[in-house]
Amino acid sequence: MPKMNGYEVCRRIKSNPRTQNLPVVMCSAKGEEFDRYWGMKQGADAYIAKPFQPTELVGTVKQTTKQRLKGYSP
């Protein structure tokens, strides 16, 4: 991404009261343990390293969405 990286996008989403409850799944070519740790530290709900299977992505999105909806109260 030209202006900011995914970590910054995640921090902005999670620091904004209007978007802080949106689930964030980071998909990155960086697959080292530190990269995963840092993504989660920025507020990501899940971190998937590329290459990944489409079923892994779909399953992760379903799981994080379900977890968020469990605690949701409008």
C-alpha positions in Angstrom: 0.0 0.0 0.0 1.5 3.3 -1.0 0.7 5.7 1.9 0.6 3.4 4.9 1.2 -0.3 5.8 -1.4 -2.8 7.0 -0.3 -2.3 10.6 -1.1 1.4 10.4 -4.5 0.7 8.8 -5.3 -1.8 11.6 -4.3 0.7 14.3 -6.5 3.4 12.7 -9.5 1.1 12.5 -9.1 0.0 16.1 -8.5 3.5 17.5 -11.6 5.0 15.8 -14.7 4.6 18.0 -16.9 4.2 14.9 -14.9 1.3 13.5 -13.1 -0.2 16.6 -15.5 -3.2 16.7 -15.0 -4.2 13.1 -13.2 -7.5 12.8 -9.8 -7.2 11.2 -8.1 -10.1 9.4 -4.6 -9.3 8.3 -3.4 -11.2 5.2 0.3 -10.8 4.6 3.3 -12.2 2.9 5.2 -11.7 6.1 4.8 -15.1 7.9 7.3 -15.0 10.7 6.1 -15.4 14.3 7.1 -11.8 15.1 5.0 -10.5 12.1 2.0 -12.4 13.5 2.6 -11.1 17.0 3.0 -7.5 15.8 -0.2 -7.7 13.7 -2.2 -9.0 16.7 -0.5 -6.4 18.9 -1.9 -3.7 16.6 -5.4 -5.0 17.1 -5.9 -7.6 14.4 -8.4 -10.3 15.3 -6.6 -12.8 13.1 -3.5 -13.0 11.0 -3.0 -15.2 7.9 0.2 -15.6 6.1 0.3 -15.9 2.3 0.0 -18.3 0.6 -3.2 -19.5 2.1 -6.1 -21.6 1.0 -9.4 -19.9 0.3 -11.1 -22.1 2.8 -8.7 -20.9 5.5 -9.6 -17.3 4.8 -13.3 -18.0 4.8 -13.1 -20.0 8.0 -11.1 -17.3 9.7 -13.5 -14.6 8.6 -16.5 -16.6 9.8 -14.8 -17.3 13.2 -13.8 -13.7 13.8 -17.3 -12.4 12.7 -19.0 -14.9 15.0 -16.8 -13.8 17.9 -17.5 -10.1 17.3 -21.3 -10.7 17.0 -21.3 -12.6 20.3 -20.3 -9.4 22.1 -22.3 -7.0 19.9 -24.9 -4.8 21.4 -26.3 -1.9 19.3 
